[in-house]
Amino acid sequence: LSRVPDLRVPAQTSSFYYKDRPQDVRVIADSLGVETILEGSVGPGFRVTAQLIDAETGFHLWTRTYEQGLDGLPELTAEIVGEAVQALGIELQASWMPHGANTRVAAAWQDYAKARHWWSKRTPAGTDTAIVYFRRAVDEDPAWALAWSGRADAHVTGRFWGHLPDSDALETVVRDAASRAVELDSTLAEARASYGAVLHDFEQDDEAAARELERALELNPNYAVARLWYGETLFMDLGRYEEGLRQVRLAYELDPLSPIMARLLGNFLWWSPGGAEEALRYFDIALDLEPGHWPSHSNKAIALACLTREHEARAALALLRDSFPDVPRAQLDAADVLGILRDYDEAGVVIDRIREDFPAEADYSSYFSRIAIGVYVEQGRYAAAMAEYRRLADLIISHSPNTLALWLAWIYARSGDEEAARTVLESVPSDRRPRQRAGVLAALGDHDQALELLRRVVEEEWVVWDSVCLAADPDFDDVRTNPKYID
C-alpha cells in the first residue's frame, strides 16, 4: 500500500501496533493520522478476509474473502491492494509495484515477513533473528531485491545499535547485499536506501548518500526508514539542521507508534535550540511504547540531569540501573548521569564494575574511555585518567587528533600541571572544538577566555551539540556566578 502514488500510509511498525490490541477504529485512525483502515484476518487453509473501513463513519467501503493456498500468498498482496485502492477511487498504473518488491516463492515471502518483524524491534535478539530470516529469504529466492535490501539493513542497524561488532566481514555483507538489491531492481526504494547507507557508513560520502536517499523517497515517499536516514544525514553530517529535523519529524509522522522513531526524534530535538522539553516528551512516548528499550531510559536520565532536575533524574537513573544491569552501554550512561550529578564515587564503582564484567567494552569502546577519564579526574585519580587516555588514543588518534589533544590538556590542567596543559593547548588550532577548549581554559583559571568561547558555541552554532548540558556541566562550576556565564 505504501507504494501507491499519492496515498499516505503509516509504517508497518505503527500499523501492527494494534495487532491483538482491540480498539475502536476511530481511535486507531486518529493515532495513525489516517482516514481509512484496511483490516484483515487469516483463517484455516489461508482463507483471507479483508475489509476497508471509513474511520469517521465506521462503515465498510469494501470487503472480500479470498480462498488462497500457501503458494498463492505472494500474489494475493497485490490483488488485495488493487481492489482496496479501487474502492477508494484510485486507478493504479500497471507499473505501480516495482518488480523487485515481490517474490513468487512463498517460503521466501514468509521468511522475509518474519525478518522485518524482528528487525523492527532493534534489540540484540531481534537483530540476530532478523539476519537469520533475511539470509533464508535470499537463499530461497536469490533474485528478490527486497530480501537483499533487508539483509543489508539488518547489518547496518545492528552495527549502529552495537548489536554486531564492526568488522571487515560485516562491511562486505552490507556492500554485497545492497549492491545486489540495486542490480536486481534500481526502482525499488528499499534498495536505494540500503545503498545510501553504504555510501554514508562505509564510503563516508555524505552528499552521495543524501542523493541516494532522496531518490529512494521519490520512489516511495512513505518509506519511513529512508526518511529517517535522510534526515540524519542532513542533520548530522551536512549541517542542514532545520531540513534534517523536518525530515526526522516526517519519519516519525509515518511511524508514530514506533519507540525507535520517537526516541530518535527526541534526540534530534534535544540537539536543537529550545527543543529540550519537547525532547523529554518524545522520550516518554518511546518508553510508554516500549518500556524495555534501554536507550530511551538513558536519554531521559541524561536529559533530566543536564536540565538540573535532580530529583527526576535520580528516579530515571535508578530505573535505568536496576532494569539493565547486564547492558554495558546502559551502565555507561548511568555513570555519565552520576558524573553530571557530581556523584563521582558511585560513578567510579559503576566504571570499575564495567571493566570487570564487560572487559571488551572497557578495552575497545572510546565512549567508555571518555566517561572513565571524566570520572577519574573528578575523583583526583590522575594516573588512572592518564592510563585511560592512552587507551583512548589508541582508539581515536587517526580520526580525532584535536579531540584527543584537548583531553590530554584537560587532564594536565585539572592535575595542576599548567605548563604541560598550555603546551598541548597551543598545539590545537584555536577554532577547533570550542566547548572542549573552554573546559581546559576554565580548569586553568582563564575564565574570561572560557566564557567567550562558550558564548560563541551558543550564539554561532544552530545545533547545540556542545551547549546542551552547560547548565549542569562540572567543568564550569567555578564560573557559574559570573554574569557572562549567566547570560
C-alpha positions in Angstrom: 0.0 0.0 0.0 2.8 2.4 0.8 4.0 2.2 -2.8 0.7 3.5 -4.2 1.3 7.1 -5.5 -0.4 9.9 -3.6 -1.6 7.6 -0.8 -0.2 8.3 2.7 0.3 5.0 4.6 1.8 4.7 8.1 4.8 2.3 8.5 4.3 -1.3 9.4 5.7 -0.9 12.9 2.9 1.6 13.8 0.1 -0.2 11.9 0.9 -3.5 13.5 1.0 -2.0 17.0 -2.8 -2.7 17.1 -2.4 -6.4 16.4 -4.1 -8.1 19.4 -5.0 -4.7 20.8 -8.7 -4.3 20.1 -9.5 -0.6 19.7 -12.3 1.5 18.2 -11.5 2.1 14.5 -11.6 5.9 15.1 -9.0 5.7 17.9 -6.7 3.7 15.6 -7.2 6.2 12.7 -6.6 9.2 14.9 -3.3 7.7 16.3 -2.1 6.9 12.9 -3.3 10.1 11.2 -5.4 8.3 8.6 -9.0 8.4 7.2 -9.4 4.8 6.2 -8.4 1.5 7.8 -7.7 -1.8 6.0 -8.4 -4.6 8.3 -8.0 -8.3 7.7 -7.7 -11.8 9.2 -6.3 -15.1 8.1 -8.3 -18.3 8.8 -7.7 -22.0 8.4 -6.4 -23.0 5.0 -5.2 -19.4 4.4 -8.7 -18.1 4.0 -8.1 -14.4 4.0 -10.8 -11.8 4.7 -10.1 -8.1 4.1 -12.2 -5.1 4.6 -11.8 -1.3 4.0 -13.4 0.9 6.7 -14.2 4.6 6.7 -12.8 5.7 10.1 -15.2 8.6 10.6 -18.4 6.6 10.0 -17.3 3.1 10.8 -19.0 1.9 7.6 -17.4 -0.7 5.3 -16.3 0.7 1.9 -15.3 -2.7 0.6 -15.0 -6.3 1.8 -13.7 -9.5 0.2 -12.8 -13.1 1.2 -10.1 -14.9 -0.6 -9.6 -18.7 -0.6 -5.9 -18.9 -1.2 -3.4 -21.7 -0.9 0.1 -21.1 0.5 1.7 -20.9 -2.9 -0.6 -18.0 -3.9 0.1 -15.8 -0.9 2.7 -13.5 -2.6 0.3 -12.6 -5.4 -2.5 -12.1 -3.0 -0.8 -9.0 -1.6 -1.0 -7.1 -4.9 -4.6 -8.4 -5.5 -5.9 -7.1 -2.2 -4.1 -3.7 -2.6 -5.5 -3.4 -6.2 -9.1 -3.9 -5.1 -8.8 -1.9 -2.0 -7.5 1.2 -3.7 -10.0 0.8 -6.5 -12.7 1.1 -3.8 -11.0 4.4 -2.8 -11.3 5.7 -6.4 -7.6 5.3 -7.1 -6.6 3.9 -10.5 -3.3 2.1 -10.4 -0.9 2.1 -13.3 0.5 -1.2 -14.4 3.9 -0.3 -13.1 2.8 0.7 -9.6 4.7 -2.3 -7.9 8.4 -2.5 -8.6 9.3 -5.9 -9.8 11.8 -6.4 -7.1 9.2 -5.8 -4.4 7.6 -9.2 -4.7 8.5 -12.8 -5.0 6.7 -15.9 -6.3 8.5 -18.1 -3.7 6.1 -18.5 -0.8 8.8 -19.6 1.7 10.9 -16.6 0.9 7.9 -14.3 1.3 7.2 -15.8 4.8 10.8 -15.6 6.0 11.1 -12.0 4.8 7.9 -11.1 6.7 9.3 -12.7 9.9 12.6 -10.9 9.4 11.1 -7.5 9.1 9.0 -8.1 12.2 12.2 -9.0 14.2 14.2 -6.2 12.6 11.8 -3.5 13.7 12.4 -4.4 17.4 16.1 -3.0 17.2 17.1 -5.4 20.0 20.1 -7.8 20.0 17.8 -10.8 19.8 15.7 -9.0 17.1 18.8 -8.3 15.0 20.2 -11.8 15.2 16.8 -13.4 14.4 16.2 -11.0 11.5 19.5 -11.8 10.0 18.7 -15.5 10.1 15.4 -15.0 8.3 16.8 -12.5 5.7 19.6 -14.9 4.9 17.0 -17.7 4.4 14.9 -15.4 2.2 17.7 -14.6 -0.2 18.7 -18.3 -0.3 15.2 -19.2 -1.2 14.8 -16.5 -3.9 18.2 -15.1 -4.9 16.5 -12.9 -7.5 14.4 -11.0 -4.9 15.7 -7.5 -4.4 13.7 -6.7 -1.3 15.2 -9.6 0.6 18.8 -8.5 -0.3 17.9 -5.0 0.8 16.6 -6.3 4.1 19.8 -8.3 4.7 21.9 -5.2 4.2 19.6 -3.1 6.5 19.8 -5.6 9.4 23.6 -5.5 9.4 23.6 -1.6 9.1 21.3 -1.1 12.1 22.9 -3.9 14.0 26.2 -2.1 13.7 24.6 1.2 14.6 22.9 -0.1 17.8 26.0 -2.1 18.9 24.4 -5.5 18.4 27.0 -6.5 15.8 30.8 -5.9 16.0 32.2 -3.6 13.4 34.3 -5.6 11.1 35.5 -6.1 7.5 33.2 -9.1 7.2 30.2 -7.0 8.2 31.1 -4.3 5.7 31.4 -7.0 3.0 28.0 -8.3 3.8 26.4 -4.9 3.6 28.1 -3.8 0.4 27.3 -7.1 -1.4 23.7 -7.2 -0.3 23.0 -3.5 -1.0 24.7 -3.7 -4.4 22.8 -6.9 -5.3 19.5 -5.3 -4.4 20.1 -2.3 -6.7 21.3 -4.5 -9.5 18.1 -6.6 -9.3 15.8 -3.5 -9.2 17.1 0.1 -9.2 13.5 1.4 -8.9 13.0 -0.2 -5.5 13.0 2.4 -2.7 14.4 0.0 -0.1 17.3 -1.0 -2.4 18.3 2.7 -3.0 18.0 3.4 0.7 20.3 0.4 1.6 22.8 1.6 -0.9 22.6 5.1 0.6 23.6 3.5 3.9 26.7 2.0 2.2 27.7 5.5 0.8 27.2 7.0 4.2 28.6 4.4 6.6 31.4 2.9 4.6 32.3 5.4 1.8 31.8 8.5 4.1 30.3 10.3 1.0 27.5 12.1 2.7 26.5 14.1 -0.4 26.1 11.0 -2.5 24.3 9.3 0.4 21.8 12.1 0.6 21.2 12.0 -3.2 20.6 8.2 -3.0 18.1 8.6 -0.1 16.4 11.4 -2.0 15.9 9.0 -4.9 14.5 6.4 -2.5 11.9 8.9 -1.3 11.0 9.9 -4.8 10.2 6.2 -5.4 8.3 5.8 -2.2 7.6 8.9 0.0 6.0 6.7 2.6 9.2 4.8 3.3 9.9 5.9 6.9 13.3 4.4 7.2 14.6 6.3 4.2 13.0 9.4 5.5 14.8 9.0 8.9 18.2 8.2 7.3 17.9 11.1 5.0 17.1 13.5 7.9 20.0 12.0 9.9 22.4 12.6 7.0 21.3 16.2 6.5 21.4 17.0 10.3 24.4 15.1 11.5 26.7 15.2 8.5 25.8 18.1 6.1 24.9 20.8 8.7 21.4 21.3 7.1 19.9 21.3 10.6 16.4 22.7 10.0 15.7 20.5 7.0 17.2 17.5 8.7 14.9 17.9 11.7 11.9 18.4 9.4 12.7 15.1 7.7 13.0 13.3 11.0 9.6 14.7 12.1 8.1 13.4 8.8 9.6 10.0 9.5 8.0 10.0 12.9 4.6 11.0 11.5 4.9 8.0 9.2 5.7 5.7 12.1 4.2 7.3 15.2 3.9 4.2 17.3 7.5 3.1 16.8 9.5 3.6 20.0 12.7 3.9 17.9 11.3 6.7 15.9 10.0 8.5 19.0 13.3 8.2 20.7 15.4 9.4 17.7 13.1 12.4 17.2 13.7 13.2 20.8 17.4 13.1 20.3 17.3 15.5 17.4 15.1 17.9 19.3 17.5 17.6 22.2 20.3 18.8 20.0 18.2 21.7 18.6 17.7 25.2 20.1 14.8 25.3 22.6 14.0 21.6 22.0 14.8 20.2 25.4 11.3 20.0 26.9 9.8 18.6 23.7 12.6 16.0 23.6 11.6 14.8 27.0 8.0 14.3 25.8 9.2 12.1 23.0 11.5 10.1 25.3 8.4 9.4 27.5 6.4 8.4 24.4 9.1 5.9 23.5 9.1 4.5 27.0 5.3 4.2 27.0 5.5 2.2 23.8 8.4 0.0 24.8 9.5 0.1 28.5 12.2 -2.4 27.8 14.2 -0.2 25.3 17.2 0.9 27.4 18.4 3.9 25.2 15.1 5.7 25.9 15.7 5.3 29.6 19.3 6.6 29.2 18.3 9.6 27.1 15.6 10.6 29.6 18.0 10.3 32.6 20.8 12.3 30.9 18.4 15.0 29.7 16.9 15.5 33.2 20.4 15.6 34.7 21.5 18.2 32.2 18.4 20.3 32.9 19.4 20.2 36.6 16.1 18.4 37.5 18.0 16.3 40.0 15.1 14.5 41.8 13.6 13.4 38.5 17.0 12.5 37.1 17.8 10.2 40.1 14.5 8.4 39.7 15.1 7.8 36.0 18.7 6.8 36.8 17.5 4.2 39.4 15.2 2.7 36.8 18.0 2.6 34.2 20.5 0.9 36.5 18.0 -1.6 38.0 16.4 -2.6 34.7 19.5 -3.1 32.6 22.3 -4.3 34.9 23.8 -6.5 32.1 23.8 -4.0 29.3 27.2 -2.3 29.4 26.2 0.8 27.4 23.2 1.4 29.7 25.5 1.2 32.7 28.0 3.6 31.0 25.2 6.0 30.5 24.4 5.6 34.2 28.0 6.5 35.1 27.6 9.6 32.8 24.5 10.7 34.7 26.2 10.1 38.0 29.0 12.3 36.9 26.6 15.1 35.9 25.0 14.8 39.3 28.5 15.0 41.0 28.2 11.6 42.4 31.7 10.7 41.4 32.4 7.8 43.9 29.3 5.9 42.8 30.2 6.6 39.1 33.6 5.1 39.8 32.0 2.0 41.2 30.0 1.6 38.0 33.1 2.1 35.8 35.0 -0.4 37.8 32.2 -3.0 37.5 32.0 -2.5 33.7 35.7 -3.0 33.4 35.5 -6.3 35.5 32.3 -7.7 34.0 32.5 -6.4 30.4 36.2 -6.2 29.5 35.6 -5.9 25.8 33.5 -2.7 26.3 36.3 -1.3 28.5 39.1 -2.1 26.1 37.5 -1.2 22.8 34.9 1.5 23.4 36.0 5.1 23.1 32.8 6.0 24.9 33.9 4.0 27.9 37.3 5.8 27.9 35.7 9.2 27.7 33.4 8.6 30.6 36.1 6.9 32.7 38.6 9.8 32.1 36.0 12.3 33.4 35.1 10.3 36.4 38.8 9.6 37.3 39.8 13.2 37.0 36.9 14.3 39.2 38.0 11.7 41.8 41.6 13.0 41.6 42.8 9.7 40.2 45.0 11.3 37.6 47.3 8.3 37.0 44.1 6.2 36.2 42.9 9.0 34.0 46.2 9.1 32.1 46.1 5.3 31.6 42.6 5.6 30.2 43.7 8.5 28.0 46.4 6.3 26.4 43.7 3.6 25.7 41.5 6.3 24.1 44.5 7.5 22.0 44.9 4.0 20.5 41.2 4.0 19.6 40.7 7.5 18.0 44.1 9.1 17.2 43.7 8.5 13.5 40.4 10.4 13.1 40.2 12.8 16.1 43.7 14.2 16.9 42.4 17.6 18.1 39.8 16.0 20.4 42.4 13.7 21.8 44.9 16.6 22.4 42.3 18.6 24.3 41.5 15.6 26.5 45.2 15.5 27.4 45.4 19.2 28.1 42.3 19.0 30.3 43.9 16.1 32.4 47.1 18.2 32.8 45.1 21.3 33.8 43.0 19.5 36.3 46.0 17.8 37.8 47.8 21.1 38.3 50.4 20.8 35.5 49.7 24.2 34.0 52.8 24.3 31.8 52.1 21.0 30.1 48.4 21.9 29.7 49.2 25.1 27.9 51.8 23.5 25.7 49.3 20.9 24.5 46.5 23.5 24.2 48.7 25.6 21.9 49.1 22.7 19.5 45.4 22.6 18.7 44.1 25.2 16.2 42.1 27.8 18.1 38.9 27.3 16.0 38.6 23.6 16.8 36.3 22.1 19.5 35.5 25.4 21.2 33.4 23.8 24.0 36.2 21.3 24.9 38.8 24.1 24.7 36.6 26.2 27.1 36.8 23.4 29.6 40.5 23.4 29.5 40.7 27.2 29.9 38.2 27.1 32.8 40.4 24.5 34.5 43.4 26.8 34.0 41.5 29.7 35.6 41.2 31.6 32.3 37.6 32.3 32.9 37.0 35.2 30.6 38.5 33.3 27.6 36.5 30.2 28.5 33.3 32.2 28.7 34.0 33.9 25.4 34.3 30.5 23.7 31.1 29.4 25.3 29.3 32.5 24.0 30.5 31.6 20.5 29.2 28.0 20.9 25.8 29.2 22.0 25.4 32.1 19.6 27.1 30.8 16.4 26.0 27.2 16.3 22.5 26.3 15.3 22.8 22.8 16.6 23.6 22.7 20.3 25.8 19.6 20.5 28.2 21.3 22.9 25.9 23.6 24.9 23.0 21.2 25.6 24.4 20.3 29.0 26.0 23.6 30.0 23.6 24.2 32.9 25.0 21.2 34.7 28.5 20.7 33.3 31.0 20.3 36.2 33.7 21.9 34.0 32.2 25.3 34.7 31.3 25.1 38.4 33.8 27.8 39.2 32.3 30.4 36.8 28.6 29.8 37.4 28.1 33.1 39.3 29.9 35.1 36.6 27.4 37.4 34.8 28.8 36.4 31.4 28.1 32.7 32.3 24.5 33.6 33.5 23.9 35.4 30.2 
